[in-house]
Amino acid sequence: LKSGPPTDPTVMNTCVESKEAYLLSRQWLNYARSNPKTHKIIAGGEIDSSRGYFVGPTLIQTNDLNSPMLKSSIPGPVITMLVYPDDALESMLSWLEEPKTSKYVGSCAVWAGDRKWVRWLTDRILTVVSNVTINEKGSGLGFGREAVSSGNRSAGTGERTGSVENVMRWTVVKGVRDGVKAEAIAEYKYVLWSKGRKEQDEEEERELMRQEKEEIEAEDEEPDESVV
């Protein structure tokens, strides 16, 4: 894969974000080289700081289920893979679902032709990861949009990248009440009353009392037809 500046649209890999990311990626590459019995660099592994902090796209294979490279967040284009037998899929999924396996969880990519099996695996793996790509490259950025942090566990908050849920995570809903016309506060009862509103309510209360009194007096004047 061609490496170069991010301004060149023909490159597939550019520099990492900082010197710290470069040094940390270099440490992981050195770890893989120093453990040849459990780790093998299949492709890549080149680093270059002469023109920027470049880490070449690297694929590392391990046979150690407890390898720290499987459980850590490496800030560079370095992928560590573990090859397992087909009949070990269920145990591997259970291993992934264990919180103690890794505190970092990002995206998942699935390649398969059996759509029923793809649906089953997608439903299962979504309990762990934040994004799943099917028969497509797993960019890790959630289909072309980069979120504040869309991974799971310590890698992010778990929302779908570019979704309403992700936007709402970083917003706060607030309210504004506008009385339009400012009036002097007369007194505090159960709520704040303006002077004009208080007088209006008192007038309505007096009117209701007057109507009730008239109804009672009218009932007293009517003869009781039930008495013979």
PERASUL-V580812 format. One record per run of one state. SS is the DSSP state (helix for helix, strand for strand, loop for the rest). FROM is the first residue (numbers start at 1). LEN is the number of residues. If there is no record, write none. Layout:
BEGIN
ss->(SS	SS)
from->(FROM	FROM)
len->(LEN	LEN)
END
This chain:
BEGIN
ss->(loop	strand	loop	strand	loop	helix	loop	strand	loop	strand	loop	strand	loop	strand	loop	helix	loop	strand	loop	helix	loop	strand	loop	strand	loop	helix	loop	strand	loop	strand	loop	strand	loop	strand	loop	helix	loop	strand	loop	strand	helix	loop)
from->(1	3	4	13	14	19	34	39	44	47	49	54	56	58	63	68	72	78	83	86	98	104	106	107	111	115	126	131	135	150	151	152	154	156	157	164	170	185	189	192	195	222)
len->(2	1	9	1	5	15	5	5	3	2	5	2	2	5	5	4	6	5	3	12	6	2	1	4	4	11	5	4	15	1	1	2	2	1	7	6	15	4	3	3	27	7)
END
